[in-house]
């Protein structure tokens, strides 16, 4: 079984990129980030609009937003 998530990524220049990504059931945010490859270390991730750490489990249909700190992203709480 798999889950499909929507990804919204803003690069350091503020350009918006969107797409979907399929992961194995039970995947965590850290799994997604590892599959996406190199991201700036200061990038902040939101899952469905809420700050999220790498241990957050992803569900089918989740919306992942990745913001570089330069665009106002804050450290996850």
RARA-V303821 format. One record per residue. RES is the residue in three letters. PHI is phi in whole degrees, 0 to 359 (none if undefined). D_LAST is the distance of its C-alpha to the last C-alpha in Angstrom with 2 decimals. Layout:
{{RES PHI D_LAST} {RES PHI D_LAST}}
//
This chain:
{{UNK none 30.46} {UNK 232 27.98} {UNK 238 25.12} {UNK 243 25.08} {UNK 241 22.03} {UNK 263 22.18} {UNK 241 20.62} {UNK 239 20.18} {UNK 235 19.87} {UNK 250 20.30} {UNK 276 21.87} {UNK 299 21.91} {UNK 275 24.95} {UNK 90 23.29} {UNK 288 25.38} {UNK 261 24.18} {UNK 231 24.84} {UNK 230 24.73} {UNK 177 25.85} {UNK 237 25.53} {UNK 215 25.02} {UNK 256 26.32} {UNK 230 24.79} {UNK 292 26.08} {UNK 305 25.15} {UNK 87 22.32} {UNK 294 20.65} {UNK 250 16.98} {UNK 304 14.95} {UNK 298 15.92} {UNK 294 19.50} {UNK 299 19.43} {UNK 298 18.14} {UNK 295 20.86} {UNK 289 23.45} {UNK 287 22.64} {UNK 96 23.32} {UNK 291 22.35} {UNK 238 19.40} {UNK 302 18.45} {UNK 299 16.11} {UNK 271 14.03} {UNK 297 13.69} {UNK 246 10.56} {UNK 246 10.92} {UNK 240 10.86} {UNK 242 12.73} {UNK 54 14.89} {UNK 84 13.09} {UNK 243 9.59} {UNK 305 6.66} {UNK 220 7.55} {UNK 270 7.95} {UNK 297 11.64} {UNK 276 12.55} {UNK 291 12.36} {UNK 283 16.04} {UNK 259 17.67} {UNK 240 20.40} {UNK 306 23.39} {UNK 90 22.87} {UNK 300 19.10} {UNK 249 18.33} {UNK 256 16.22} {UNK 246 15.51} {UNK 242 15.20} {UNK 240 14.93} {UNK 287 16.00} {UNK 304 14.30} {UNK 298 17.83} {UNK 262 17.66} {UNK 104 14.80} {UNK 296 11.84} {UNK 241 8.68} {UNK 296 6.34} {UNK 297 3.78} {UNK 266 0.00}}
//
